[in-house]
Amino acid sequence: MSQVDYVAMSDEKLKQYLLEHHEDEAAFQAYSDRPRKRSSRIIAKVGDPDFDTKIEAAIRQKLQGAEG
């Protein structure tokens, strides 16, 4: 059996893989760990003079990542 690269899979592909391979405990672990591994970095603080610009840039970056 070949090694599956769960990290390279999108959330949706990993979910589909998991639905098709119920017995794959490593896939389940990778899927359940994803929310905890997502970045929780602070983009801007209230009162930041560039607040709107930073938020818009972060949204654009997130959307571009979702498209690719």
Secondary structure by P-SEA (a helix, b strand, c coil): ccccccccccaaaaaaaaaaccccaaaaaaaaaccccccccccccccccaaaaaaaaaaaaaaaaaac
